[in-house]
Amino acid sequence: METVEDLKRRIRSTEDLQSVVRTMKALAAVKIRQFEKAVESLAEYNKTVEMALQVILKDRREVTIGARAGPRNQLGAFVFGSDQGMCGQLNDQIVAHAMEELDRYSGVESQNRLVMVVGQRVSARLQESGQPVEESVSVPGSVSGIVPKVHRLLSKIDFWQRERNLDQVFLYYSRQLSGANYEPHTVHLLPVDRQWLARLRKREWPGKSIPVFTMDWDPLFSAMIRQYLFVSLYRAFAESLASENASRLASMQGAEKSIDEQLGSLRLRFHQQRQMSITEELLDIVSGFEALSQNQ
């Protein structure tokens, strides 16, 4: 049976754990808002890129892009997860989603899928599922750390296109819905959707006069498409990180509730044990007093 001192120690350790969980919960909430703001800011930048493409495509009826006839039995993919734990089922869900989507390309064997992952935990789970991983990078810890990682992925796309003649590229990441809710999401990054480009070309210009450009069309168009790739990859990082912290917040809320219940139980047992100890001491005193009175 636990003594009063044993219960005191357990209460102190549980209170310390409660403090850690509350700190992690607050940190996750702050990070969620940071990454949400990054996504919101990205929307304005994306609007600028789309307007630039609209101007470039204005007098172009046909656009040939991303169709270098890469091998049909190969594809590239980026899978976004986490480096750290305590984020619920996020990694398991995105791996299950990515494997399901990749398996839809029945003609592509797992060894012909060029997969790069963001997050060590996703890498381990993909390999356990039988999918080889070509390369993995760590998850950025802040908004400022996203841009270097985006350039790393852009370099990988350049390598795939140059060395493997590959243009089928997919993104698999978790997209935050609201609060602590998120869902797996797929983006067919390359080749660029021609219907989307056609819609941009036909879109009504918001101002009175349409801008003009003087540089050669091909390098300008390629530069804008690269900006589109940058926006898509940046969004994948930011939304994945927001989802990770949303999942972690939900886990911490569950842990906090469990700790509160355990702490309440420990405190109740402590008070009961302490009362029993006091009662036993009082009975010992009374018994001793009665024994002395009888001897007199």
N, C-alpha and C positions, 0 to 999 in steps of 0.2 A: 504493500500500500504506500502511495506517495505521501511524503511528509510535507509540512507547510513550506519548508525551505525548497524542496523539489518543485513544488508548484510555483513558488516565487520565481525560480530560475526559468521555468517554462514560460511564465507570463512575460518576463523581461525579453526573452528571445523571440517570442511571438510578436511583442510590441515593436522590436527592432525590424522584424520581417515586414510588419505592417507599414512601418515608415519607409522601407525600401520600395514596397509596392506602390505606395502613394506617390513617391518621387518619380518612379518609372511611368506611372499613369499620367502625371502632370507633364513629364517630358514628351511622352507620346502625343498628348493633346497639342502641345506647342508645335511639334514637328508636323503634325497633320496640317495645321493652319499654314505653316511655312510652305509646304509643298502644294497646298491648294492655291495659295497666292501665286506660286510659280506657274501653275497651270493657267490661272486667270490672266496673268501677264503675257503668257505665251499666245493666248488667243489674239491679242492685238498684233503681235509680231506675225502670226500666221495670216492675219487679214492683210497685212502689208505685202507679204510674199504672194498671196493670191492675186492682189491687185496688180503687182508687177507682172505676174504671168498673164493676167488678163490683157495687159497692154502689149506684151510680147506676142501673144497668140492672135491679136485682133485681125491681122491680115493673113493668117495662116489657116488654110482649110484642112490640110493634112499634116499630121505630126508623127514622125517616126522616132520612138524613144524606147529605150530599154529592151528592144527586141533584136538582140544580136544572135538570136536562135541558139541560146545556151542548151546544153544537153538536157533532154527531157527526163532523164533518169537521175537527176541530181537537183537538190534544192538547198538553200541556206536558211537558217532560222536563228533568231535571238530569243532566249527564254529568260525572263526576269523573275528573280525570287529574292531571297534574303541571305545574309551572312549570319545573322543572329537568330536565336530561337525565341520562344515565348510569343509567337505570332500566330497561334492557332493552327488552322489547316491551310494557311495560305500557300505554302510550298507544295503540299500534296495536291491541292486543287489545281494549281497552275501546271504542274507536271502532268497530271491526268488529262487536263484540257489540251496541252501541247501534244501529248502522245496520241490522243484521239484525232486531233486535227492532222497531224503528220501521217497517221495511218490511212487517212482518206486518199492520200496519194499512193494507191496500192502498188503502182509500178516502181516506187522508190524504196529500195531496201534501206534498213537502218544505217548501214555503213556508207551509203551514198548521201545521207543527210549531213550537211555541214552545219553543226550546231555549236553556237557559242552561247555561254550562259553568263548571267550577271547574278552572283550569289553562290557561295560554296554549297549551301544546303540543297539548292536546286540541282547542282552538278551531281551530287551524290545520289539523289533520287532518280535522276535521269539514267545514270549508269546502272542503277539497280533495276531499272525497267528495261534494260537492254539497249539503250540508246547511247552510242559513243559520243563523247563531248570533245570537240576539237580544242577549245580554249575556254577559260573562265576568267572573269574579272571581278574584283570586289565591288560591293555596293557603296556608292558615295554616301558619306555621313551627313552631308548638308547640301543645300541648294547650290552653293558655290562649287561644290565638287562634281556637279552633273556635267558641265561643259567638257572638261577633259575626258570624261568617260564617253561622251557622245562622239568626240573626235576619234577615240580609240575604235569605236564600232564603225565609224565611217571608213577608217583605214582598213578594217577587216572586209567591208563591202568592196572597196577598191581592190583588195587582194583577191577576193573571190572572183571578181569580174575579170581581172587581169590574168590570173594564173589558172583559174578553173572555168573561165568563160561562162560564168553563172549569173543569171539575172533574176531567178525566182527567189525572193527573199521575204520572210515572214517575221512578224513580231508577235510574241505571246507574253502578255503581262496581265496583272490584276488592275482593274479599273474601279476606282471608288465610286459608289452610288450616292450614299448619304450616311452621315454619322459613321458607325462602325461597319456598314454594309459595303461589300465589294463583290465583283464578279470577274471571272477570267475573260479576257478579250483578245481578239485576233486582228492584226492589221497586215494586209497583203501589201508590203512596202514596195516591192519591185516585181514586175515592171509597173511603171506608173499607170494608173487607170486612165485610159484615153477618154472615157465618157466624162470623167471629172474634168479633164482638160477642155473637152468640148463645151461643158456647161460653163466653165470659166470664160471661154471665148465669147459665148453668147450673153453673158451676164451684162446687165445694164450698168454703165459707168455712173458712179454716184455724183460726180461733179459736172461742170459745164463744158470743160475741155479735157480731152484725153492726152496724157503726156506722150512725148515722142522720145525715141532713143537713137543714138548715132553709131554705136559700136556694132560689130558683126553679130548677126542673129544667133548663130550656133553657140559661141562661147557664153553669150548672155543667157540664153535659154538653159544651158548646162549649169551655169552658176545658180540660177533660180531653182532648178530642180534639186541641186545640192542643198539649198536652203530649205526646200520642202523636206528633204530627208533629215536634215538637222532638226527641224521642228517636230517631225514624227518621232524621232529617237528621244529627243528631250522630253516630249510628252509621255512617252513610255516610261522613262526613268521617274519622272515626277509623280505620275499616277500610281506606279508600282510602289514607290516609297510612301505615298499617302495611304495606300491600301495596307501596306505592311504595318504602319503605325496605327491605323484604325483597328486592324486585327489584334495588335498588341494591346491597345487600349481596352478592347473588349475582354481580352484574356486577363488583364490586370483588374478590371472591374469584377470579374468572376472570382479572381484570387482574393481581392479585398473583401468581398462578401463572405467567402469561406473563412478567411482569417478572423473577421469580426465575429462570426459564429463560434469559432474555436476559442477566441479570446473571452467571449462571454461565458462559455462553458468552463474554461479554466478559472475565471474569477469566481464563478459560483462555487466550484469545487474548493477553491482556496478559502472562501469565507466559511463554507461548511466545515472544512478540515480545521480551520482556525477555531471555530466555535466549539468543535469537538475537543480540541486540545485544551481550550480554556475550561470547558466543563469537566474534563478529566482532572485538571489541576485543582479545580475547586472541590471536586469529590475527594481527592487525595488530602486536601487540607482539612475538610470536614471529618474525614475518617481518622486522620491523625489527631485532631482535636478531641474527637470522641474517645479515642484510645487513651489519650492522656487523662481525660476526665474520669474514666473508669479506674485507672490506676491510682488516682488520688482517693 
